[in-house]
Amino acid sequence: MSESPIRVVELFAGVGGFRLALEGKPSSKKKGFKIVWANQWEPPGTEGRQFAYRCYLQRFGHEPAEIDAYVNMDLAMALDLAQEGVWEIPEHDLLCGGFPCQDYSVARPLSQADGIEGKKGVLWWEIYRLITMKEPQYILLENVDRMLKSPASQRGRDFAIMLSSLAGLGYSVEWRVINAADYGFPQRRRRVYIYCERLTSKWDLKERINSSGVISEAFPIVTDDEGFSEMVIDKDPYRITQEFGRGLKVSPFETAGAMQGYRVVTKKTIPAYRGKRKTLGSILVDETVVPEEFFINTAELSAWEFLKGSKKIPRKNKHTGHEYIYSEGGMAFPDSPEQPSRTILTGEGGRSASRFKHVVTTPSGRYRRLVPEELEQLQGFPKGWTDVGMSDINRAFCMGNALVVDIPERLGKVIRKRHGQA
Ligand SMILES: C[S@@+](CC[C@H](N)C(=O)[O-])C[C@H]1O[C@@H](n2cnc3c(N)ncnc32)[C@H](O)[C@@H]1O
């Protein structure tokens, strides 16, 4: 087993969910991973929007001299500067990050001079650029589960492009949609985790999905030999852009899968978990410590009830003039403390009534929103992690963007255990 820590680059670092998962808090004695470079930049780049960056700096206690190791700049520009030799991105073993789901289509066939050309501003192609520059041994990515299905006009096309480009760089890939609540965490949050290994031994893809994979070791599933489907991904992302998924109503990529050398096996999985299950109620703080602005007064209640309720509203399309009935079902109001919470979103903060913000009732019978410390707990962050001088709205924004820390923490434990054993 290798003694030196696994060197990590953390992209789209936000308030440091991956770092916390892998390295632990600065005070922790956790060993095994060391973040050697990180990048975070909140569009459009104004100073006032860089609150996640400031939180990260403060929480991980960077000295000004280390600032080159934590770059607050659009990733595309940071990579341009690295390629121009202005600074160096250190060698690393693991590249990780949670990135936006965008259109990954490419503009040019592989046979043309410079290979793959992704659209400008599409962050997957920046990740890809860094992978080609540094060729890390492992990659761990997180995204919304919609990434496996998008775009609607060509189901699964974007993920196929991603798989093809990773296979082209010699990576074998595992993926899984993990709903945190299925493994006992207090939030229903479905995200796809993508784990990649370079220069690995030959994989039995079905076994990798069922039990021998990094993801299946960390998050076991009910294993059986049924339900697998197989495909071979095109080597040319341009052809995938043109052809993949046309006419498909559903994506061919199921909740779990593995790929080696362009051959893909995928399957719909059932989580296997018998442990304790945390609920929204388990993370609620005592109402006596909740500031008054989080309570919803009687006059405001009807607006919340309307937005949460089921409705059918006549609407007209501004451009086409087409008239239609917009309808949506009712949501639980207030949220049940006996269930895991719904997914927290970036708009969770602020007083205004909303369909998606969480609302609970207190023992004294009042309605209230969740305080930032509760949002932090739902994401597995230490209480008060984002309490570094930013507004409650921005604290909620950061938590809506972040991840359930326990998920990459468990994946990291398996990666660490296996590292050096090959
Ligand atoms: C899904 S969030 C990841 C949050 C992070 N995992 C955490 O624990 O807080 C994506 C992050 O990417 C950042 N981001 C968006 N565009 C970026 C760009 N062009 N360059 C660098 N970071 C960017 C956003 O500000 C956001 O913090």
The ligand as a Tripos MOL2 file, in Angstrom:
@<TRIPOS>MOLECULE
LIG
   27    29     1     0     0
SMALL
NO_CHARGES

@<TRIPOS>ATOM
      1 C1        -22.4700   22.0300   -8.6100 C.3       1 LIG1
      2 S1        -21.4960   23.2660   -7.8950 S.3       1 LIG1
      3 C2        -20.2860   22.3080   -7.0460 C.3       1 LIG1
      4 C3        -20.2530   22.5980   -5.5770 C.3       1 LIG1
      5 C4        -19.1970   21.8930   -4.7760 C.3       1 LIG1
      6 N1        -19.1010   20.4790   -5.0460 N.3       1 LIG1
      7 C5        -19.4360   22.0950   -3.2930 C.2       1 LIG1
      8 O1        -19.3090   21.1660   -2.5250 O.co2     1 LIG1
      9 O2        -19.7460   23.2270   -2.8960 O.co2     1 LIG1
     10 C6        -20.6190   23.9010   -9.2740 C.3       1 LIG1
     11 C7        -19.6610   25.0210   -8.9230 C.3       1 LIG1
     12 O3        -18.9700   25.3900  -10.1240 O.3       1 LIG1
     13 C8        -18.7520   26.7860  -10.0960 C.3       1 LIG1
     14 N2        -18.5410   27.2260  -11.4850 N.ar      1 LIG1
     15 C9        -19.4800   27.4880  -12.4220 C.ar      1 LIG1
     16 N3        -18.9070   27.8670  -13.5650 N.ar      1 LIG1
     17 C10       -17.5690   27.8280  -13.3750 C.ar      1 LIG1
     18 C11       -16.4320   28.0950  -14.2020 C.ar      1 LIG1
     19 N4        -16.5890   28.4920  -15.4580 N.pl3     1 LIG1
     20 N5        -15.2080   27.9480  -13.6760 N.ar      1 LIG1
     21 C12       -15.0390   27.5430  -12.4010 C.ar      1 LIG1
     22 N6        -16.0760   27.2810  -11.5490 N.ar      1 LIG1
     23 C13       -17.3240   27.4130  -12.0500 C.ar      1 LIG1
     24 C14       -20.0160   27.3450   -9.4310 C.3       1 LIG1
     25 O4        -19.7620   28.5830   -8.8410 O.3       1 LIG1
     26 C15       -20.3320   26.2640   -8.3900 C.3       1 LIG1
     27 O5        -19.7690   26.5950   -7.1410 O.3       1 LIG1
@<TRIPOS>BOND
     1     1     2 1
     2     2     3 1
     3     2    10 1
     4     3     4 1
     5     4     5 1
     6     5     6 1
     7     5     7 1
     8     7     8 2
     9     7     9 1
    10    10    11 1
    11    11    12 1
    12    11    26 1
    13    12    13 1
    14    13    14 1
    15    13    24 1
    16    14    15 ar
    17    14    23 ar
    18    15    16 ar
    19    16    17 ar
    20    17    18 ar
    21    17    23 ar
    22    18    19 1
    23    18    20 ar
    24    20    21 ar
    25    21    22 ar
    26    22    23 ar
    27    24    25 1
    28    24    26 1
    29    26    27 1
@<TRIPOS>SUBSTRUCTURE
     1 LIG1         1 GROUP 0 **** ****
